Amino acid sequence: MSHITQDAARRLVDKLGAAAPHPPIAVDSPQVPDEGVAHHGPPVLTEREANICLAMSKWIRIAQKRYGSAWLPGYPDVVKSRLFWRLRSGKEALAHRPPTAYSCPWYELIDEPERAHWAYDMGEWEGCVYFAQCRYDEVLERSKDGKPSVVRFGPYVFSCWFDKSSHNESVMGWWLQLKEVRK
């Protein structure tokens, strides 16, 4: 197991920029065991452990902007948060939250704009359009048959259409594909 050096800790902090106001605790010597001697100096962290700590710190700061400065994650937050998963995977948080699919952030819609995404279902109710139980802000264009063809969620604009699956031609459904991100 490799341990993080001070240089590696500085690189991690540089990678996160201003999001990490303090460098992680680390030592230069991988020979110092963590058990029983941590009170004599900084604890030994692996690079993976340091990355998880930095991701959690960033996640908490982002979540506190939405839920208030007193918010701290509980066990369900840690194991279920797609944002925390995203940060732990080395990806950055999006500038704007993505649409959801059945209450889970649908990052793939934004991260993979080159392909169409199966949207499960579409519904319209009281002038609003929903894909995978997520309310979209606005229908920008409609097809000749009156169905949505371009929709907006925050700054994200999507083309949408009803068609058969490319994997199974007997399955029909709605598709979404990122068209543009407005400023």
Backbone hydrogen bonds in HBPLUS format (Angstrom, degrees):
<---DONOR---> <-ACCEPTOR-->    atom                        ^
c    i                          cat <-CA-CA->   ^        H-A-AA   ^      H-
h    n   atom  resd res      DA  || num        DHA   H-A  angle D-A-AA Bond
n    s   type  num  typ     dist DA aas  dist angle  dist       angle   num
A0004-ILE N   A0045-LEU O   2.85 MM  41  5.92 172.9  1.85 164.6 162.3     1
A0009-ALA N   A0005-THR O   2.88 MM   4  6.16 154.3  1.95 148.8 156.6     2
A0010-ARG N   A0006-GLN O   2.89 MM   4  6.18 154.4  1.96 147.3 153.9     3
A0011-ARG N   A0007-ASP O   2.95 MM   4  6.26 155.0  2.01 147.6 154.4     4
A0012-LEU N   A0008-ALA O   2.94 MM   4  6.23 154.7  2.01 147.7 154.4     5
A0013-VAL N   A0009-ALA O   2.99 MM   4  6.28 159.4  2.04 149.8 155.2     6
A0014-ASP N   A0010-ARG O   2.80 MM   4  6.05 159.7  1.84 151.4 157.4     7
A0015-LYS N   A0011-ARG O   2.84 MM   4  6.02 152.1  1.92 146.0 153.7     8
A0016-LEU N   A0012-LEU O   3.12 MM   4  6.43 145.8  2.24 143.4 151.6     9
A0017-GLY N   A0013-VAL O   2.91 MM   4  6.08 125.6  2.21 139.8 155.5    10
A0017-GLY N   A0014-ASP O   3.12 MM   3  4.88 133.3  2.35  90.6 104.0    11
A0019-ALA N   A0016-LEU O   3.31 MM   3  5.60 151.8  2.40 130.8 127.3    12
A0020-ALA N   A0017-GLY O   3.32 MM   3  6.27 175.6  2.32 125.7 126.7    13
A0040-HIS N   A0037-VAL O   2.85 MM   3  5.43 161.9  1.88 121.0 127.3    14
A0041-GLY N   A0038-ALA O   3.22 MM   3  5.42 163.1  2.25 107.8 113.0    15
A0050-ALA N   A0046-THR O   2.98 MM   4  6.26 161.0  2.02 152.0 157.2    16
A0051-ASN N   A0047-GLU O   2.89 MM   4  6.12 156.9  1.94 147.9 154.3    17
A0052-ILE N   A0048-ARG O   2.95 MM   4  6.23 156.9  2.00 150.8 156.8    18
A0053-CYS N   A0049-GLU O   2.95 MM   4  6.20 161.2  1.98 149.7 154.9    19
A0054-LEU N   A0050-ALA O   2.90 MM   4  6.13 162.3  1.93 152.3 157.0    20
A0055-ALA N   A0051-ASN O   2.85 MM   4  6.01 156.6  1.90 147.4 154.4    21
A0056-MET N   A0052-ILE O   2.86 MM   4  6.05 157.5  1.91 149.7 155.8    22
A0057-SER N   A0053-CYS O   2.94 MM   4  6.16 159.0  1.98 148.5 154.3    23
A0058-LYS N   A0054-LEU O   3.00 MM   4  6.21 162.1  2.03 148.1 152.6    24
A0059-TRP N   A0055-ALA O   2.85 MM   4  6.01 160.3  1.89 149.4 155.4    25
A0060-ILE N   A0056-MET O   2.87 MM   4  6.06 163.3  1.90 154.2 157.7    26
A0061-ARG N   A0057-SER O   3.10 MM   4  6.36 161.6  2.14 147.0 151.7    27
A0062-ILE N   A0058-LYS O   3.00 MM   4  6.28 158.2  2.05 151.4 157.3    28
A0063-ALA N   A0059-TRP O   2.85 MM   4  6.06 169.0  1.86 156.8 160.1    29
A0064-GLN N   A0060-ILE O   2.83 MM   4  5.93 152.6  1.91 149.7 157.2    30
A0065-LYS N   A0062-ILE O   3.18 MM   3  5.43 136.4  2.38 101.3 112.6    31
A0066-ARG N   A0063-ALA O   3.00 MM   3  5.25 131.1  2.24 102.0 114.9    32
A0067-TYR N   A0063-ALA O   2.78 MM   4  5.98 167.3  1.79 161.3 165.6    33
A0068-GLY N   A0064-GLN O   2.84 MM   4  4.66 138.5  2.01 123.4 128.1    34
A0071-TRP N   A0068-GLY O   3.11 MM   3  5.75 166.8  2.13 120.9 125.1    35
A0077-ASP N   A0074-GLY O   3.07 MM   3  5.29 118.4  2.47 103.6 118.6    36
A0078-VAL N   A0074-GLY O   3.08 MM   4  6.39 159.8  2.12 157.6 163.5    37
A0079-VAL N   A0075-TYR O   3.06 MM   4  6.32 164.2  2.09 162.1 165.2    38
A0080-LYS N   A0076-PRO O   2.94 MM   4  5.81 139.4  2.11 142.8 152.5    39
A0081-SER N   A0077-ASP O   2.96 MM   4  5.39 145.6  2.08 144.5 147.2    40
A0085-TRP N   A0081-SER O   3.09 MM   4  6.28 158.1  2.14 139.3 145.7    41
A0086-ARG N   A0082-ARG O   2.82 MM   4  5.99 155.5  1.88 143.7 150.7    42
A0087-LEU N   A0083-LEU O   2.93 MM   4  6.22 162.5  1.96 155.4 158.7    43
A0088-ARG N   A0084-PHE O   2.89 MM   4  6.06 162.6  1.92 153.3 158.3    44
A0089-SER N   A0085-TRP O   2.98 MM   4  6.15 136.0  2.18 141.2 152.9    45
A0089-SER N   A0086-ARG O   3.15 MM   3  5.12 128.5  2.43  93.4 107.0    46
A0091-LYS N   A0086-ARG O   3.15 MM   5  5.55 151.1  2.24 160.9 152.2    47
A0090-GLY N   A0087-LEU O   3.02 MM   3  5.25 160.7  2.06 109.2 114.1    48
A0106-TRP N   A0099-PRO O   2.75 MM   7  5.64 165.5  1.77 159.1 155.1    49
A0101-ALA N   A0104-CYS O   2.84 MM   3  5.34 151.9  1.92 145.8 151.6    50
A0104-CYS N   A0101-ALA O   3.26 MM   3  5.34 168.5  2.27 109.1 111.7    51
A0102-TYR N   A0132-ALA O   2.81 MM  30  5.57 166.1  1.83 159.6 154.9    52
A0109-LEU N   A0106-TRP O   3.26 MM   3  5.97 146.5  2.38 115.0 121.7    53
A0110-ILE N   A0107-TYR O   2.96 MM   3  5.50 134.6  2.17 113.2 124.3    54
A0111-ASP N   A0107-TYR O   2.83 MM   4  5.99 170.6  1.83 159.6 162.9    55
A0112-GLU N   A0108-GLU O   2.92 MM   4  5.42 149.5  2.02 138.7 142.4    56
A0115-ARG N   A0112-GLU O   3.46 MM   3  6.22 173.4  2.46 118.3 120.2    57
A0117-HIS N   A0176-LEU O   2.76 MM  59  5.23 160.6  1.79 152.9 159.8    58
A0176-LEU N   A0117-HIS O   2.91 MM  59  5.23 154.5  1.98 143.6 151.7    59
A0119-ALA N   A0174-TRP O   2.72 MM  55  5.18 170.8  1.73 144.6 143.9    60
A0121-ASP N   A0119-ALA O   2.52 MM   2  5.65 123.2  1.83 122.7 105.5    61
A0132-ALA N   A0121-ASP O   3.19 MM  11  5.50 153.4  2.26 134.9 142.3    62
A0123-GLY N   A0130-TYR O   2.87 MM   7  5.10 150.9  1.95 141.7 149.2    63
A0130-TYR N   A0123-GLY O   2.73 MM   7  5.10 153.9  1.79 159.2 164.2    64
A0125-TRP N   A0128-CYS O   2.89 MM   3  5.34 154.0  1.96 147.5 156.1    65
A0128-CYS N   A0125-TRP O   2.98 MM   3  5.34 163.3  2.01 117.2 122.6    66
A0136-TYR N   A0129-VAL O   2.92 MM   7  5.78 175.3  1.93 168.4 169.3    67
A0131-PHE N   A0134-CYS O   3.03 MM   3  5.30 149.6  2.13 144.4 146.1    68
A0134-CYS N   A0131-PHE O   2.86 MM   3  5.30 156.0  1.92 117.3 125.1    69
A0137-ASP N   A0152-ARG O   2.80 MM  15  5.62 118.6  2.18 142.3 160.1    70
A0138-GLU N   A0152-ARG O   3.34 MM  14  5.24 151.7  2.43 139.3 140.1    71
A0152-ARG N   A0138-GLU O   2.86 MM  14  5.24 152.1  1.94 154.6 159.1    72
A0140-LEU N   A0150-VAL O   2.74 MM  10  5.31 144.9  1.86 139.3 149.4    73
A0141-GLU N   A0150-VAL O   3.22 MM   9  4.92 156.8  2.28 133.8 132.2    74
A0149-SER N   A0141-GLU O   2.91 MM   8  5.48 169.3  1.93 136.8 133.9    75
A0150-VAL N   A0141-GLU O   3.31 MM   9  4.92 153.2  2.39 128.5 121.9    76
A0143-SER N   A0147-LYS O   2.77 MM   4  5.45 160.4  1.81 161.4 165.8    77
A0146-GLY N   A0143-SER O   2.93 MM   3  5.27 161.0  1.96 117.4 120.0    78
A0160-CYS N   A0149-SER O   2.90 MM  11  4.81 157.5  1.95 124.4 124.9    79
A0151-VAL N   A0158-PHE O   2.88 MM   7  5.33 155.5  1.94 151.2 158.8    80
A0158-PHE N   A0151-VAL O   2.80 MM   7  5.33 166.3  1.82 158.4 163.3    81
A0153-PHE N   A0156-TYR O   2.83 MM   3  5.21 161.6  1.87 155.3 161.7    82
A0156-TYR N   A0153-PHE O   2.94 MM   3  5.21 148.0  2.05 138.9 134.8    83
A0182-ARG N   A0155-PRO O   2.70 MM  27  4.78 166.9  1.71 147.1 145.7    84
A0157-VAL N   A0180-GLU O   2.87 MM  23  5.25 165.6  1.89 167.0 163.7    85
A0179-LYS N   A0157-VAL O   2.71 MM  22  5.50 168.7  1.72 156.1 155.6    86
A0180-GLU N   A0157-VAL O   3.25 MM  23  5.25 156.7  2.31 135.0 138.0    87
A0159-SER N   A0177-GLN O   2.87 MM  18  5.32 159.0  1.91 160.0 157.5    88
A0177-GLN N   A0159-SER O   2.99 MM  18  5.32 144.5  2.12 150.8 155.2    89
A0161-TRP N   A0175-TRP O   3.17 MM  14  5.44 147.6  2.28 137.5 145.6    90
A0175-TRP N   A0161-TRP O   2.82 MM  14  5.44 148.3  1.92 157.7 168.3    91
A0163-ASP N   A0173-GLY O   2.86 MM  10  5.65 161.4  1.90 165.7 163.6    92
A0173-GLY N   A0163-ASP O   2.86 MM  10  5.65 154.9  1.93 148.3 154.8    93
A0165-SER N   A0171-VAL O   2.78 MM   6  5.61 149.1  1.87 164.3 170.5    94
A0171-VAL N   A0168-ASN O   2.94 MM   3  5.69 168.1  1.96 126.9 130.8    95
